[in-house]
Amino acid sequence: MADGFDKIQKLPDPVPGCPNFRRVPGFKVYCCGQPTIAGFENVLNKVCGDTYPKDGPIIWFNLRQEPNVYVNGDPICARPPNKIGEYAELGAITRDIQKANEEEFLKVCEMRKTENGGKLKAVDINKKELEIEVKELKSLSQVIEGVKEKFPGLVHWRVPICNSAAPLAGDFDIICKTLVGTAINTPVIINDQVGLSRATTGCVVACLFKEFQISASFEGLVETVPGINASLLKTDRYVMNPEKDTLFRGEFEVVKELISKLKDGAGAKNNADKIIDLNGTPKTGGTGIKQLRENIAESKLSYEIMDDAAQAFLKTKIMDNIQKYFYMIVFAAYIREAAAAAREGVEADQKAAVALPASGKCSIPAAQLKLGKSFVTFLSENAGLDDLIDTGKGNLQWERDIPPAALANLEGLAAKDFKGNLGKIIHDIYQTAHVMFGDMPQGDHKKRAKYRFASKTLMKL
């Protein structure tokens, strides 16, 4: 399947050859879709600008599960027929599996090109058939090696994750291990196909790691500056708009239970929410397309107007996204604990080199920071979290409750004379629906929700 398609660009100020490129506000963390060969160079030139050295370290994470080859400079991916134009949920794909799939995909493309007179057949996201005359065919690995000729400090690392659910605990650790030893100003670029959910998820993880570096490196330094408020580094004090609906604030029952179980769970949630908002849309302070937390609430509103088959699919997606949000909070708690341990755990013989004379507090260069334990270990030390989310992610009110008085009235009319009272029953059902869905804005969604409620209620009666 061709990666590119009409209207793939959702954001202003496009970078040629790289869909939906943007920078996370306040961080040298960048998000994008799969670039063309020329797009790689355009992105890296933009990231480096006039100040960052082109031979300096640059970390690039590819979060796609599907393998890529490049035909005439444009990316094409391998997908099962039932995943064309759909979210690529391909199961337990590891880096090694993805790399092997890429090599096999390149061989298959070479073979089909030879059998078809130098042409390659593909489809776009709408399943429209394409026939491409192949002038150049490269694997993604070969493309990256070519890019490194101009940017020798580039580190390209695959961390394949699924679209809706959280990355595996080991995936969090892979990202962290890759970033350990980098400076705070080391650029981090993260891509998926379009620059949507998977890339946004990776950017949240990378930004939380950058916050670990900032907190562990600079808190002691900030406290020595007269007149500076040290609380500026206290990201756990982030406050969302209290007028938002509880679902938009991420106040799910399973999240509330998590906060009560984690050490400083409220601070971890605030920290995660701040980073999620910065990685979200402009309305929450970001520059992106997907808002990982509010997307759950938006999907829940859409759930009410879907037919039964669509509801079954969307319910799974909503629960997967709640699971992702849950683990982002857990990861924030892990990072906060790691930052405190890094500040306080400096060996006595090394303390003199990083201690500040004015306060005795440590200011450790970011590139020297270490993580004392893995995220996998942190989860094992907080046993029960996996079971908590597995059992609690579906704990939502999936259908709105009919007010008891309205339900009693309808049941009474039906019991007395259903056929005779049918007109009154239908009138009262719609009157009840008008009240129940009064919080939804006027439009087709509200009409469909009311019609669906009316038909299901009438069938029950």
Secondary structure, DSSP 8 states (H G I E B T S, - for coil): -BS--TT---SSS-BTTBTT-EE-TTSSEEEE----HHHHHHHHHHHHTTTS-TTS-EEEEE--SS-EEEETTEEEE---GGGTTS----SS--HHHHHHHHHHHHHHHHHHHHHTTTEEEEE-TT--EEEEE-S-EEEHHHHHHHHTTT-TTEEEEE----SSS---HHHHHHHHHHHTT--TT--EEEE-SSSSHHHHHHHHHHHHHHHHHHHHHHHHHHTTSTT--GGGG-GGG----TTS-TTTTT--HHHHHHHHHSTTHHHHHHHHHHHHHHTS-GGGT-SSS--TTHHHHHHHHHHTTS-HHHHHHHHHHHHHHHHHHHHHHHHHHHHHHHHHHHHH---HHHHHHHB-TTT--B---GGG---SS-HHHHHHHTTTHHHHHHHHTT-S--S----HHHHHHHHHHHHHHTTTTHHHHHHHHHHHHHHHTTTS-SSHHHHHHHHHHHHHHHHH-
